[in-house]
Amino acid sequence: MTEVWAKRYKKEIDMAWPKRQPFGLDYMHFYQSPTIALGIYFEFILYLLISLLSAVFKSYFIWYSTFLGVTLHLLLIHIIIGSFKFKHYVPGVITSIIFLLPSIYYLYVSGKMLHYTGTTVILAFLLGIALLIALLPILHKSMGPCSNWFHKYSKAR
């Protein structure tokens, strides 16, 4: 959806974000939808590994922090910054809305099951934000080389 959305709203995207475009659009040149899908796939694999390691070591603080970061990403990036600033449909907003309430509920239930205190939740919140701030720019900057690789691969024969 990202590719057709970016083409449809190019003028509006350029006006809303004149310096730095969202979702890695300023890094991608050719294959936006596959590149975004691959980025989401890498996020999923990373979260799957964190979940697996948390279960193996029976230590869920990093899992909780990461899940909190993912939930904040849905709320802040897709819903608040994306939709409200842009004032048009943004890819991922419907998925974010669908997953937001269950994610908040799972965080609440997990915190209760793990007997996390308010201090622990605040620390997890801070770590989740730190992970979000650290990982999203890396992921977005990797989209350009990935997009270029898709382009070269499609032309090679």
Secondary structure, DSSP 8 states (H G I E B T S, - for coil): -HHHHHHHTHHHHHHH-SSS-GGGTTT-SS-HHHHHHHHHHHHHHHHHHHHHHHHHHT--HHHHHHHHHHHHIIIIIIIIIIIIHH-S--TTHHHHHHHHHHHHHHHHHHHHHTT--HHHHHHHHHHHHHHHHHHHHHHHHTHHHHHHHHHHHHH--
